Amino acid sequence: MAITHLSPPAGHVVATLNFYSPPPDGSQPYNIAGDVPPGVTPRNYDTDPQPVLIHDARGKESTFTLDHDAFQVLQHQPPLSISDPHPEPFTSDASIRTNYFPEVERLLLKTVPGATHVIIFDHTLRRTSPTAARQPVARVHIDQTALSAAQRVRRHASSPEEADELLRGRYRIINVWRPLNQRPVESFPLAFASSASLRDEDVIPVEHRYLSTGYVGQTAGIRYHEGQKWYYLSGMTGEERILLECFDSEARKEGSKVKGGRVAHTAFEDPRTREGAEGRESIEVRALVFGP
């Protein structure tokens, strides 16, 4: 009997995205990072579900740029190749740092025009499973704000003097996102909005609180606006990457050609996903990128 290979959903789709809704009491919005102690509210703001037309970027991959859209699609990248004593690739943090981080650094230095220096500071594995430590985030957000980007530079530079020097030049935070599924992604794909379509007034700073250390950074919640232009990449494979630019200091300069330099993104439930579809597995690596 012939084996039938089912194709993942493709083409434009209208799906529900969960946007930011402010705390009802008007207080400072926050969320708690990491494990949340019993009795502590993980976040004090709500979601605003909205039906959104999400365009399929398949076939137009090369038309998107970091300077205009704050995302970029890369194809023909190395497939899964990490040698790990664990039976599943990418489950050992030590192996990821040793084997995958150098690949990400080379990719960013090669792909981002003028990049001279990369500091990788974080990574997250996500699996669509009730038992997974981190699952896809189905809320529209940006990982960093201008405040937290500068904090990251000061936190991860080798010295205060180096941080001061790096902050005088161009610095960005770019996430390198890839699926880990052996077959094309079927469920919970990633949606991302062109930065050129995102209004500053729709980007809301949210305190990102680490209770274990007392560190407070910022993420951003995103208000819905009908002018936003949303995309996803249908049937994404392990040989493709999406660069998600969360911050670009160049965008803050008067007369800059950079259109915002911050990409809103979210996982979403595609209403066309077949019953029993393989759960999405992915890794995102977060990096500070400096220059020119």
N, C-alpha and C positions, 0 to 999 in steps of 0.2 A: 504494500500500500504506500502510495506517495505521501511524503510528509508535507503538510501545509504550513507555510511560514506566514503568519499574520502580520500585516503591515501596521505600524503605529498610526495614530491619527495624524492627518496632514491638512494643510490649507488654513485659511483664516477661520477663526472661531470666536463666538461670543461666550465668555465665561465670567463667573463671578470673582472679582478681586476684592480683598478686604482692606479698605483704606482706614486712615486714622480718624478717630472720633475723640474729641478732647475729654478730659476728666469732668464729670458733671459738676464738681464743686469748684472748678476753675483753678485747681492747684497745679503745681509743676508736674508735668507728665514724667513718669519713670518706669523702668522695668528692672528686674533683678536678674543678674547674670549668674549662671551656674545653678547649683542646687538651692532650692528655695526652702527655708525652714518651715516647719508646721506653723500655721497661723499667720504667715506672712503673705500678703497679696503680691503675686509675681509682677503685676503691672496695674496701674491705676487708670488707664485709659481704655477706651472701647474700640470696636471696629465698625466701619461703615461699609457694608457690602454693596457693591455696585456692579451691574452687568457692563462688561467692557469688550469692545472689539479688539482682539489680539491678532495682529498680522503675522503670517508665517514668513520668516526671513529666509527660508530655504529657496535657493536659486538667486538670492540677492545678497549673499553673505559678504561680498567684497565692497558693498556700497556704504557700510557703516564704519565710522571712525571714532576714535577716542575724543578728538577735539570737538566734533559736532554732536555725537550721540552719547559719549561716555561709555560706550560698549563697542566691542570688536569681536568678530567671529573668526577663529583660526581653524583651518582644516589641515589634513594630512600630517597630524602630529603623531608621536610615538604611541603605539597601543600599550596596554597593560604589560609591564615588563619587570616590575620590581621583584627581586629575589628576597623572599621573606620566609623564615622558618615556619611561620604560622600558615595553616592550610589555605587561608584566604588572603589575597593581596590587600595592601593598604589598611590592615587592621592594627599593625604595630606602629605606634608613634615614632619609635626609634628608627624603624626602617623607612618611614615616610621622610623623616628629617635627613637621614643619610642618603637615601637613594632618589627621592622625588624632589626635594627642595633644590638641589643643584640644577635639575632639569628646568624647574620653574624659573630660577634665576637666569639661566641662559636664554630661556624663551623671552623673558621681559627685556633683557639687554638687547636682544636681537630685534624685537618687535616694536618697542617703544622708541620713537625717534629721539635721538640725543641722550638717551638714558646712559648714565655713567656709573651708577651705584645702586644696589638693591639690598634692602634689609628685609628678610622674611621674618614676620613676628608671630604668626598664628596660622592654624589650620583647623578645619572642622570636617568630620565625616558625618554624612547624613544618610539614614536608611529609612525607608517607608515600612516600619515595623513597630507594633505596639511596645516591643521590648528594646527598641533602639535607644541609645543614650541621647542622640540628637536626630530629630526628624525634620523633614522639609518644613520651612517656615512659610505659612500661608497668610502672611500679612505684608502689605506693601511697606517697604522701608529702605533706608540707606544706612550702611554700616557705620559711617563716620560723618562728623560735621567738621567745619573749619577749626573749631576749638579742639575737638578730640584728635584731629590729624596733627596739629602742632604738639599736643600732648604726647602722641605716639612718637614723634621725632625725638622729643626730649627724653622719653622713656627708653628708647631703643638705641639711640646713638651711643658711641663708646665713651663720650665725655660731654660735659656741658659746653665745652669749647667747640667740639665737633657739631653739637646740636645747633649752636648759634650760627655756625658757618653754613650748615645744611639749610636752615630756615631762611637764609638770605637768598638762596637760589630757588629754583622750581622744585617742588616736591609734590608727590601724588601718593594716594593709596589705591592700589589696584588688586582686586581679587582675581585669581585664576581659577575658573570653575570648570569642572569636567565630570561627566558621568562615569561610574564604575561598572555599569551593567555590561555584560558580554554581548547583549543584543541592543538594538536601538531603543532609546527610552520610550516607554509607553505611558507611564503614569506620572503625575505630579511634575510636569515639565516646568522649566523656569521661564518666567515672563520678565521683560525689562522694558523700561520706557526711555525713548530718546531724550537725552538731557536737554536738547534744544526745545522740546515741547513742555518742559517742566518749569512752572513759575516758582520764583523764590518764595512767594507767600504761601505756597502749598507745602513747603518743607519745614517741618516742625521739630526743633531740637527736643530730644527725649533723654533724660538722665539714664545712663547705663551703670547701675550700681553693683559693685562686687562686694558682697557682705563679708567675705572671708578676709579681704585685704583692706577694705575701706576705700579702694580706688573708685573714683567716679569719672566715667567718660561720657560720651554722648553718641547716640544714634539719632536717626531722624524718622519720624512718622510722616506719611504723605497724605495730604488731603486730596480727595478726588476732584478733578476738573475735566470737563469734556474735551478740552483741547489737547490732553495728553495723548501721545501716540505710542501704543504698546506693541511689542513683538515677542515671538518665541521662535525656537529653531526646532522644527518637527523632526522626529526620529533621530535625535542627536546621538552620536556614537562616541566610543572611547578614543577615537582618533580626531576629535574636535575639542576645541577649547572656547570658552567665552571669557574675554577680559571685561571685568566690571570695574569701572573707575569710580570709586566712592568719593574722591576728592582730588582737585587739581588746583594748586595755588595760583596758576596762571590765569584761571577764570576770574580771579578777584581783581585783576589789574584793569585799569581803565583802557578801553580800546582793544581789549584782548579778542582774538578770534575764537577762543574756546567758549563753547556754548554751555556754560554752567558747570561742566566738569564734575557732575554727580549723577549717578544712574539709580533711579528707583527700581526695585526688583522684588519679586515674590514667586514662590511656588504657587501653582494653581491646579485645581481639579478640572481636567478637560472632560466636558460632558459626553464626549464620544469614546472615552476609554472603555475598552471591553471588560466584561466581568472576568475576573481571574488574571488580569494583566499583571506582569511582573512589577514589583515595587521598585521605584527609582532609588538608586544608590549613587552618591556623589561625594566629591571632595572639593572644598574650596580652600585655597591657600592665599593668605593676605600678606601683602608686601608693600613697603615703602619704596618708591622709585624716585630717584633724584636725577636732575639734569633735564635739558641743558641749562 
